[in-house]
Amino acid sequence: MNQEECKEIKQALELFLNESLERVLMSNPADSSIISRSRIRPLLMKGRLVFQAEEQAGKQAFHRNLDKDEAADYVTGLLEGSFRQAEITSGLGKALILVSKKGKVTVKVKRYPESVRIQPAGEPGSPGSLSHNRKKHYILEEGIPVPFLVDLGVMTKEGRVVNSRYDKYRQINRFLEFIEDILPNLDQGRESAIIDFGCGKSYLTFAMYYYLKELKGYPVRIIGLDLKEDVIEHCSRLGRQYGYDGLSFCHGDIASFEGVEKVDMVVTLHACDLATDYALEKAVNWGARVILSVPCCQHELNGQMENSLLRPVLQYGLIKERMAALYTDAIRAQVLEYRGYRTQILEFIDMEHTPKNILIRAVRQGRKRDNGLRIRELAEFLHVRPTVVELLAPELWEPREKTTDI
């Protein structure tokens, strides 16, 4: 381990060695007969923050109390010889430090957005601040009744989240974090038009309107579109009940919707299979500044994919299905970049709850990316013709120019 790698480890520890730390867990020991495990947690002793290290050696456990600098040196020292992995868990984020058998160090750090950070309960420095009674802060806070969440069965009238709907509550707040990230791309000085394709029961449509209009003060006009007439009628009634004048719902199909001429943001959540592609086509042709898309049921490539090199993998139906879904969304993201968007593929909510839920976030940059050849080569490699390419980049299928040797 060189000095630069030690410095990188220390920088990660600097972020998390504070009152918000939950634990540092050292694992994958080089020699388990000496120290099999080490764990560090924060404690207040006589009003002073210390970090208690617990080492497991055989059947015995040894403890030592360290200050911040000592704790950083302790973890770094263990990674130089005794352990190959350190996992840091904190209310501010998490980090993973890996050391290969050849001594190469990899540091991965994820910092949580302000809206979901877990802060110690009580005033900083108080005994309660390092207790286990920690509260996670969401954009839509528990304890503050939100009318549409009450009527949709997520909250009680007192603002308490219904236990059976807690995953939905987390999902809504996670979605609002994505909205929060793209606020600089919406103009607060004029009305922004937003289309939500496949809005369903409209948990997220109502949440988006409430957040942008009621909490942030953005002038917005949001249209929710779905194929189920009874759902549209119910949501329209709720919108009128809340006085959400800028929110409306329409019955219609994604591909044929012509209710607006220009749109600032397009949201498509769980649009099934090709419906996502038609929604993306609409968004690009409208010149949408922002696209948020959570695809599902990506069947198209599953029926087309064929490659002799991949045959040992593709022969397993389950694996082929998952690979097809991932290839589909990767190609969608690449096509959006080809059309002038900066794209990211993100987890919608924690994978343990909904394994298929990833989100494609695209922000218009104006400058197209020169990746057309790579998209075509990938499609040829997989023997597929994705609909998203047909709709947004059909020129990629044109015959290549032949070169003549001189």
Buried (B, 14 or more C-beta within 10 A) or exposed (E): BEEEBBEBBBEBBEBBBBBBBBBBBBEEBEEEEEBBBBBBBBEBEEEEBBBBBBBBBEEEEEEBEBEBEBBBBBBBEBBBEBBBBBBBBBBBBBBBBBBEEEEEBEBEBEEBEEBBBBBBBBEEEBEEBBEEEBEBBBBBEBEEEBBBBBBBEBBEEEBEBBEEBEBBBBBBBBBBBBBBBBEEBBEEEEEBBBBBBBBBBBBBBBBBBBBBBEEBEBBBBBBBBBEBEEBBEBBBEBBEEBEBEBBBBBBBEBBEBEEEEEBBBBBBBBBEBBBBBBBBBBBBEBEBBBBBBBBBBBBBBBEBBEEEEBEEEBEEEEEBBBBBBBBBBBBBBBBBBBBBBEBEBBEBBEEEEBEBBBBBBBBBEEEEBEBBEEBBEBBEEBEBEBBBBEBBBEEBEEEEEEEEEE
